[in-house]
Amino acid sequence: MTTPVTRDPATPLWRGVVVLRVVTWAFALGVVIAHRGEFQRPWLAWTVVGAMGVWTLLSSIAYAREGGRWRWLVVLDVVLTTGLMLLSPFILSDTQYAEAAPLITTVWAAVGPLAAAIRFGAGPGVVAGLVVAVGTGVARERLDLDVFRDGVLLCASSLLVGMAATTARRSAEALALALRTEAATAERERLARSIHDSVLQVLARVRRRGLEVGGEAADLARLAGEQEIALRALVTTEPSWAASNGTADLRSALQLLATPTVQVATPAGTVDLPAHVTSELVAVTREALSNVEKHAGPDARAWVLLEDLGHEVVVSVRDDGPGIPEGRLARAEADGHLGVVESIRGRVRDLGGTATLDSAPGRGTEWEVRVPHTTEPNRTRGGR
């Protein structure tokens, strides 16, 4: 029997909140029963504890279901808890205040901030704890050591619970990514074995035979060689998942650009960047390689180098073509024919980086693209 997978990893914490709410309401009910003859307005005390019971039932039903943990409901939980607690001065007698008797909500008031911490995280949970702590001081009509102690405990509890919920969700995301990667790698290995035994061997044979025959067969050999390298790169490159935080591996994406005339050198580990940055840098590299084939000829060799410097990434595209004669770029700019160059520079500029073109007759052409490691799209150009 397969165990159902819980989509929200913080569900056990929500169940704990439900149990805690029921237990603390039962405690509050016991306090009201024990002190029923001491309140200045007993009817209001029973009304408040009844409202607490109704809210305990409704919120417990909602929190027990994953689809019922709405943001507005959690906020209302904190507001309602604080509001009921602020009715204590109209319920407790002067004698009860003098004896430091519990407020009408007692420890039941601590559940709202814990729910906020699970739903929103540690920071908002602490804020909710502060709201209830301030409400406690107002309801007590004084600020003493007990009030500060209760506030510190409430905020600390919200902080710890919020951190636990956030850690649980991040761990679940990491596990899901690892499982997807493992499954994809296993499938990739199976395809690699199948392709190696059939397609790759055929392409390698066509490439060798075509080079031996020459003529038009040599062109077919070149195409077969390109497909062979592309397939090898496809089955050997690690899967490039777009993570839940919007990142993608630039290293894996660039490795797929390798051909018989294009060599790609990358770091050993992944180079995770925002997904839109990875997409744009791959597009820039493709444009540079397309320019090599167009101006340096189909037989020109090119090298793509990826460097991760920590604060920025550098992508270099170099070829062994004839280079650009002096004055050619100036004439092209005057004629308005700098499409590819400006396209590359424009894309990189939108990413907050720089693109440098270095070329001279007889020593090929090199693009050096530098982009900050974490980049937001430039909204002034439409955020491409």
Secondary structure, 3 states (H helix, E strand, C coil): CCCCCCCCCCHHHHHHHHHHHHHHHHHHHHHHHHCCCCCCCHHHHHHHHHHHHHHHHHHHHHHHCHHHCCHHHHHHHHHHHHHHHCCHHHHCCHHHHHCCCCCCCHHHHHHHHHHHHHHHCHHHHHHHHHHHHHHHHHHHCCCCHHHHHHHHHHHHHHHHHHHHHHHHHHHHHHHHHHHHHHHHHHHHHHHHHHHHHCHHHHHHHHHHHHHHHCCHHHHHHHHHHHHHHHHHHHHHCCCCCCCCCCEEEHHHHHHCCCECCEEEECCCCCCEEEHHHHHHHHHHHHHHHHHHHHHHCCCCCEEEEEEECCCEEEEEEEECCCCCCCCHHHHHHHCCCCHHHHHHHHHHHHCCCEEEEEECCCCCEEEEEEEECCCCCCHHHCCC
